[in-house]
Amino acid sequence: MTKLQLITQNLVDTIIKLSEEAEEIYILTSFVMKSGVKRILPALQLAAVRGAEIKICTGDYLHITQPDALQLLVEELPKAEIRMWQSGGKSFHPKAYLFRKAEEGHLIVGSSNLSASALTSGIEWNLHAPPAADEEIFEEGLAQFERIFIHEFTVPINKETVKQYRKTYDHFHREQSIVRTFTEAEEIETMFSEPNDQTQIVVDPPETYITKKEELTPRPAQQEALEALENTLEEEYDKALVVMATGLGKTYLAAFFGKRFKRILFAAHQKELLVQAKKSFLHVMPERSAGLFNADVKEKEADTLFASIFTLGLKHNLESFQPNDFDLIIIDEFHHAAARSYQSVLNYFQPKFLLGITATPDRMDNKDVYSICGGNTAYRIHFIEAIQKQWLAPFVYYGVYDDTDYSALTWLGTRYDEEELLQVQLKEEMAKKIETAWKEHRQTRTIGFCSSIKQAVFLSSYFNSKGWKTAAMHSQMKGYSREEAIQALDSGKLDIIFTVDLFNEGVDIPSVDTLLFVRPTQSLTVFTQQIGRGLRIAEGKSHCVIIDLIGNYRNADIKLQVLDTDPGANNRKKKSVIPTVPENCQIEFDLEAVELLQEMNRKKNPRKDQLYYSYEDLKLELGRRPTYLDFHLKANADSKAIKEFYKSYPGFLHSIYELDEREEEVFLQHQDWFKEVERTSMTKSYKMVVLLYMLSKGQDSWLEPVTPEEAAPFFHSYLTSKEYRKRIDFSDNQGRQLIEYDEKKVAALIAKMPMTKWSGSANGMISFKNNQFRIHIDVEKEHEETLFQWTKQICEYRLHRHFERKGESLDRVQ
């Protein structure tokens, strides 16, 4: 048997040798330096050329990682996926190198970070576990790598995030001269304490269903969704999205729907969700086999396979399946589907039907997943609507004033600096305020959502000292196991569970009737998920109390739209900072909290701020300037506000100083044209389809005049190539779809509808005379490319938004 190998020098030789044949390469180090990257870069580049999958994760602890090292990785390994753990001042120092070829996995763990000295002549100890030494250790190492790599504390590394990190790196080292000397020396290595384990989630308790002759009967919301999916199948769609509020049983819905398919793949991003889903499916279909596919077990032959999206998405695992192995693929928590790991799975498989299910899409109107599901949102019910239908418990919301000055805290892109936040949170005065508010409004069983483990432990200790029975639930909890804590709260033996993110997705205690928010809430998705933890209907529970600390943190005013029956109306009217809640709910605020929200509105326009913050976040995520459609699909903001506030997307870019000198000239010279393309009315898509045809001719020819006859083939092909386009826009007055191509009819339609109509409303910029449609713009040669690209961006955005909006309206009518 091959033994473990101790490597004390020249680890680089082993890394290079293993990289030469590896199909998958995973590197996890606490920091990276340019000298180390240079040593292994040629081997990684050769592996990338062969098609190897490469993922690298490092950290920003003490800002030892060099920006130049990150930039080198980004520039020289463009196909690698690189992420950085944002430590927030907490120690982060893992060192692991994983390589896999076919069924053989090599794991190296030890002391060597990615620097020249650590890889060559430094005093380092590293243990190499080859395949024959331990068959399970590689998979366990890969599972641990996955937990860190996809953790919410990691951010993608690209050109934009490197720029941002370089600023914080330079600022840190200006203030810390000792560390600067250390990093310049570079060959010196250091050790730090072990990082905390990643928080894991706990699964739902089994749901109770009405049974008839021992057969499960769908609940009302599930029945409505099943009928909508039936219509989707009849209309010959092969993809659909169902948005169903937490507590309405979306996993059971998927199981009911899955009964009509022979082989099913259910994919999610958490192991515990898969275990829970497996139980639900076996409850509905006990006669079928069900298996798990994750880092620990791979039961590939099961009728229904429940797979970790990360494990399944690895090249070695993905290619062990045939693309048509599954008739139905279900993606749970589908709001994650834009992530890279999901995309590789979605691109590989070819199921008969793809079903996305989610409770809280990242973008509140599901636009991020619209195109992935072929434009088909089969069913949608927000928790507000479910409350109105009495399918979920109503709530009583109390907005409690928090006088903490969050504006003085450092913002790390997605969250506040943890150490700075703790300095204001871990005070007895703050704990006393929280206890006072909780005692005044609480009911019987409470979940308290905290920013960090330290805050959860601190508050639990404080409350216990006051005679309450509480527990802090986290990855290193003592005294109670997770299951024991949940049972104790459910039975009334505990008053509160303080936690961080354990109850975001897939976790419920139906009897919980009080939610306590003692953290700044930036994410609307997380806020919605956490509210859902208190809305399940349970015996003896009349409503859920929500106690929420309101301070001047980011999105404090914006997050309240989650509770609004019509958040858009409140934005338009701008009459009140208080949302309008369902009739069977109540909402109350401390006077100081109302004054704070009003002051925040006076000082800024929260919707404009959200546009800017969302743009910056997305730019960092993509590593480049987002296109207009990128912003609409992926930014955590309403793209409609761009036209409202800035008249056009180039106008928005101009207002936030994103344009260089040449682009500035293009915008100022042609801003009226951008406004026209952005604002021209569109009952149908026809104007933009004609413009898209002109743009399809290329940068040098798109301004040449066109005739209706010339545009007809493109026009007809575009509107009939997608079922939802044809269904929405390409039918006659009797609703009959114009499927057969007739140049004469299509040309006549084009001449009448977009060309004649647009020429009469474009302030002279567009004409239609002598059967020629022309755009009247004088363009300087050096401006041609920018004008073309921006026009194309607006055109593509408007077409996507048009069909999305019309499709949603049609879905609601049906």
C-alpha positions, -999 to +999 in steps of 0.1 A: +000+000+000+013+035-009+021+054+022+016+091+032+045+111+021+061+139+042+075+168+020+098+192+037+114+209+007+106+218-029+068+212-027+067+230-061+081+199-078+052+177-066+027+204-075+041+207-111+042+170-115+006+165-104-005+194-125+009+178-157-019+152-158-046+165-135-081+171-148-091+191-117-069+213-096-080+230-064-057+253-044-066+268-010-041+290+007-043+317+033-023+341+011-007+342-024+024+361-034+036+369-069+068+349-064+048+318-057+023+323-085+053+326-110+066+293-098+035+272-106+019+294-133+034+276-164+022+243-151-013+257-144-014+273-179-006+240-196-033+223-175-058+250-185-049+245-222-057+208-217-091+217-204-084+211-167-108+227-142-089+251-119-102+267-087-081+288-064-092+303-031-071+326-009-077+351+019-072+388+027-062+383+064-037+410+074-036+419+037-006+396+031-020+385-002-004+407-029-026+425-054+001+418-081-002+381-074-040+382-079-036+403-110-012+378-125-036+349-118-065+369-134-045+379-165-027+346-171-054+321-161-086+336-175-105+303-174-097+296-137-122+305-110-105+325-083-121+336-050-109+354-019-121+349+016-129+383+033-117+376+068-129+408+085-098+406+107-104+370+117-076+345+112-076+325+079-047+302+072-056+269+054-030+254+030-042+226+007-035+215-028-059+189-045-054+172-078-076+146-096-070+125-127-098+101-136-106+083-103-074+092-086-073+121-061-042+135-045-044+157-014-015+178+000-020+197+033+006+214+055+023+247+061+031+260+026+013+290+013+017+302-023+050+320-021+084+311-035+101+303-002+072+282+010+072+262-022+110+257-024+136+263+003+116+274+033+112+253+065+078+237+057+061+204+064+035+191+040+018+157+040+009+142+006-019+116+006-018+098-028-049+078-039-038+044-026-030+058+009-065+068+018-094+067-007-117+088+014-094+117+025-094+134-009-132+135-011-134+149+025-108+175+016-127+184-015-159+188+006-141+211+030-127+231+000-163+235-013-176+248+019-150+276+020-150+283-018-188+289-020-191+306+014-209+340+015-176+355+028-158+348-004-158+372-034-148+365-070-114+377-080-113+396-113-099+429-126-124+450-107-121+432-074-083+433-077-085+471-081-107+474-050-084+451-030-053+470-041-068+502-025-075+485+008-041+467+007-022+500+001-042+518+028-035+490+053+002+489+047+005+527+049-008+524+084+011+492+093+047+497+086+058+465+103+036+444+081+048+463+051+083+453+059+071+417+063+054+417+029+083+432+011+106+406+026+081+381+014+102+350+021+092+352+058+062+330+066+039+330+096+012+309+112-022+320+125-049+302+144-074+279+127-104+294+110-139+288+123-159+260+106-185+272+082-219+274+096-242+246+085-279+246+082-305+224+099-333+207+080-370+212+083-390+189+105-414+167+084-444+186+070-479+174+079-502+167+050-539+159+046-542+123+036-569+104+017-566+066+016-530+071+026-523+092-005-508+127+000-531+155-012-514+187-024-521+219-004-539+247-020-508+266-032-493+234-044-525+225-063-525+259-080-488+255-090-494+220-103-522+233-125-500+261-138-473+235-146-498+214-164-506+244-186-469+248-192-465+213-204-496+216-227-480+247-242-449+226-249-425+246-228-395+226-216-386+250-188-404+267-160-399+286-128-421+284-097-417+310-070-434+299-038-430+316-004-413+298+024-438+275+043-460+266+013-441+234+005-422+239-027-402+207-022-434+186-020-447+205-050-416+193-069-422+158-058-459+158-069-449+172-103-420+147-106-445+117-105-450+120-142-413+117-150-392+085-151-358+097-138-353+128-118-323+149-108-328+173-078-299+197-073-293+221-045-263+238-029-265+224+007-262+188+018-289+192+044-314+204+018-308+173-002-314+150+027-346+168+035-357+167-001-350+130-004-373+123+026-401+144+010-398+127-024-399+092-007-430+103+011-447+111-022-431+082-042-422+055-018-420+029-046-390+046-063-354+045-053-337+077-041-300+084-037-276+111-027-247+125-048-223+146-028-188+146-015-195+117+009-217+093-012-225+088-049-256+067-054-257+073-092-282+046-102-312+058-082-345+067-099-343+101-082-308+116-075-303+144-050-271+161-059-249+188-044-245+213-072-208+219-064-200+181-064-221+175-095-206+205-113-170+192-110-158+181-145-150+146-134-184+140-119-204+158-145-189+138-174-197+106-156-233+111-167-248+112-201-265+146-210-299+129-214-297+107-182-325+126-166-361+133-178-367+160-152-341+183-135-352+203-105-330+231-092-338+241-057-333+277-045-332+286-082-322+322-074-286+308-072-289+296-108-268+324-122-238+311-102-210+295-123-214+260-107-251+259-116-244+271-152-221+242-159-248+217-149-275+235-168-254+237-199-244+200-198-277+182-192-305+180-217-336+170-197-371+168-211-381+195-185-362+219-163-380+231-132-366+259-110-381+264-076-373+291-051-389+311-023-368+343-026-351+352-059-321+376-055-340+400-077-374+405-063-392+402-096-373+370-107-357+388-137-324+370-130-338+337-139-362+347-166-341+338-195-328+306-179-364+294-178-372+304-213-393+333-203-418+311-184-427+318-147-454+292-144-464+302-109-455+329-084-468+336-049-450+360-025-454+355+012-475+387+014-500+372-010-499+339+009-507+358+041-537+375+024-550+341+014-545+328+049-520+302+038-494+317+061-496+334+095-501+372+095-474+393+112-472+423+136-440+443+129-423+466+154-396+489+141-374+496+171-350+526+170-313+518+170-291+549+177-259+532+165-240+552+139-234+526+112-221+553+088-188+553+107-181+516+101-160+503+072-180+487+044-164+456+028-185+454-003-211+430+010-210+436+048-196+458+075-162+451+090-169+425+117-145+438+143-158+474+140-194+461+141-187+441+172-173+471+190-207+487+189-228+456+193-210+439+223-221+465+248-244+459+278-263+491+270-272+477+235-281+443+250-304+460+275-322+479+247-327+446+228-340+429+259-364+457+267-379+457+232-382+419+232-399+418+266-424+444+255-434+427+222-425+390+224-448+360+224-435+325+233-408+312+210-382+335+194-354+332+169-329+361+171-309+368+140-274+381+147-245+394+126-218+371+140-212+341+163-197+365+189-228+386+190-250+356+193-230+342+222-228+377+239-266+382+237-274+346+248-251+351+278-266+385+287-302+372+284-293+341+305-279+363+332-313+380+333-331+347+340-342+339+304-335+305+288-316+310+256-290+293+234-266+305+208-268+282+178-237+281+156-211+258+142-192+256+176-221+256+200-218+239+233-244+225+258-270+218+232-268+200+198-286+218+170-314+192+171-317+195+209-319+233+207-346+231+181-366+206+202-361+227+233-374+259+216-403+240+201-413+225+235-409+258+253-379+249+273-359+277+255-372+313+251-348+323+223-323+308+199-298+334+188-282+324+155-264+339+125-275+322+093-287+288+103-323+296+095-319+313+061-328+284+038-345+251+044-350+254+082-382+258+101-397+255+135-435+261+128-442+270+164-418+300+163-440+331+168-414+358+174-385+370+152-359+393+166-336+411+142-305+426+159-283+429+128-280+454+100-298+437+071-284+445+036-298+416+016-335+417+007-332+379-001-318+371+034-344+393+051-372+376+032-359+341+040-356+350+077-391+364+079-404+332+064-391+313+095-419+327+115-449+325+091-457+288+091-492+281+105-491+261+137-517+250+163-523+278+188-504+304+168-524+334+157-496+356+142-459+362+142-443+391+159-413+407+141-391+429+162-366+448+140-338+472+150-338+502+126-306+521+124-289+542+097-273+511+080-273+505+043-307+494+029-325+501+062-352+520+043-352+499+012-356+465+030-390+475+042-404+471+007-404+433+014-433+439+038-452+461+013-483+449-005-473+472-034-437+484-031-437+500-065-466+523-055-447+535-025-417+543-046-439+562-071-459+582-045-430+588-021-455+599+005-445+576+034-415+557+046-439+532+062-450+503+040-486+493+034-491+458+049-520+433+044-552+440+062-547+412+086-512+424+096-500+454+117-469+476+116-457+500+143-425+521+145-408+540+173-411+577+166-373+580+165-372+552+139-397+570+116-378+602+120-345+584+111-361+568+079-375+602+069-341+618+075-324+591+053-349+599+026-343+636+028-305+633+027-306+609-002-328+592-027-327+556-016-336+543-050-307+562-066-284+550-039-295+514-045-288+518-082-253+530-075-245+504-048-259+476-070-240+487-100-207+488-080-214+453-065-222+439-099-191+454-115-170+437-088-188+404-094-184+405-132-149+421-133-160+446-159-185+473-166-220+457-167-241+461-198-276+474-195-290+439-198-264+426-172-277+452-148-313+442-154-307+405-150-281+405-122-281+437-102-300+438-069-319+469-081-349+478-103-335+487-137-367+507-145-354+534-122-325+541-146-349+555-172-369+573-146-339+591-130-313+592-158-333+590-191-309+563-204-282+538-194-254+559-208-270+588-188-267+567-157-230+558-164-223+595-170-239+605-137-217+581-117-185+591-135-180+558-153-172+573-187-138+581-201-132+613-221-142+599-254-173+582-241-182+615-224-181+632-258-203+604-274-229+607-246-231+645-247-234+646-285-260+618-288-279+618-255-311+627-273-308+596-294-302+574-264-333+589-247-354+582-278-344+545-280-349+542-243-383+560-240-401+554-273-434+536-265-436+499-271-471+483-271-455+456-292-418+447-297-418+457-333-398+490-331-369+473-313-370+442-336-365+465-366-337+483-348-321+450-339-322+440-375-304+472-385-278+466-357-273+431-369-257+446-401-227+457-380-211+488-368-202+502-402-236+496-419-263+498-392-273+534-401-280+526-437-317+529-446-338+497-448-370+487-465-399+467-449-392+439-474-355+437-465-363+435-427-392+410-431-372+377-429-353+388-398-385+402-382-405+370-388-376+347-377-370+367-345-406+367-334-412+330-342-379+315-329-391+316-293-425+303-282-430+332-257-422+358-283-447+343-307-473+339-281-470+375-268-465+396-300-470+378-332-507+372-336-535+388-355-566+405-341-583+372-335-554+359-315-542+336-343-504+333-344-487+343-377-465+313-380-463+309-418-439+333-434-456+356-460-432+384-471-460+406-483-480+404-451-450+408-428-436+437-448-470+455-447-471+450-410-436+464-405-444+494-427-475+502-408-466+495-372-430+503-363-418+523-393-446+547-399-455+550-363-419+556-351-411+581-378-440+603-365-428+605-329-390+607-330-384+645-333-369+642-367-343+615-358-363+588-377-381+590-411-400+566-433-403+580-468-404+563-502-405+529-485-372+536-467-367+536-430-338+558-419-321+570-387-308+605-390-276+607-369-243+623-378-215+603-362-178+611-360-156+582-370-140+579-335-175+577-319-190+550-341-182+520-320-194+535-287-226+548-303-233+514-319-226+494-287-247+516-265-276+516-290-274+478-291-274+476-253-305+496-250-322+477-278-314+443-263-325+455-228-358+468-240-366+437-260-358+415-230-378+437-206-408+438-230-412+401-233-405+396-196-432+421-186-457+409-211-450+373-203-456+379-166-489+397-173-500+368-195-491+343-169-511+361-143-542+363-166-540+326-173 
